[in-house]
């Protein structure tokens, strides 16, 4: 999950990249080949997060 406050002002977030940490930093290229999977996971995030709630 990328929190808006973890991305520093004026940071250019590159497409198909993975960012982590506070402040967020690019950790790797996800690649365009993974775009469909990334889109699916993002669209189902609320369902996935519910698995970890009490």
C-alpha positions in Angstrom: 0.0 0.0 0.0 1.4 3.4 -0.9 0.5 6.1 1.6 0.3 9.5 0.0 2.2 11.0 2.9 5.1 8.6 2.3 5.9 10.1 -1.1 7.9 13.2 -0.9 6.7 16.4 -2.6 7.9 16.7 -6.2 8.7 13.0 -6.4 8.1 11.6 -9.9 6.6 8.1 -9.5 7.5 6.1 -12.5 4.9 3.7 -14.1 5.4 -0.1 -13.6 7.7 0.5 -10.6 7.5 -0.7 -7.0 8.0 1.9 -4.2 8.4 1.1 -0.5 9.4 2.7 2.8 8.9 6.1 4.5 9.7 8.1 2.6 8.8 6.0 -0.4 11.7 5.1 -2.6 11.8 3.1 -5.8 12.9 -0.5 -5.1 12.4 -2.2 -8.4 10.9 -2.2 -11.9 7.7 -4.2 -12.1 7.7 -4.2 -15.8 4.9 -3.7 -18.3 4.3 -7.4 -18.4 3.0 -7.3 -14.9 0.5 -4.4 -15.5 -2.6 -6.6 -15.6 -1.7 -8.3 -12.3 -0.9 -5.0 -10.7 -4.3 -3.6 -11.9 -6.1 -6.7 -10.6 -4.5 -6.5 -7.1 -5.1 -2.8 -6.8 -8.8 -3.2 -7.7 -9.1 -6.0 -5.1 -7.2 -4.3 -2.4 -10.1 -3.8 0.0 -11.1 -7.5 -0.3 -7.5 -8.5 0.5 -7.1 -6.1 3.4 -10.3 -7.6 5.0 -8.5 -10.9 5.4 -6.2 -9.3 8.0 -8.8 -7.4 10.0 -10.2 -8.8 13.2 
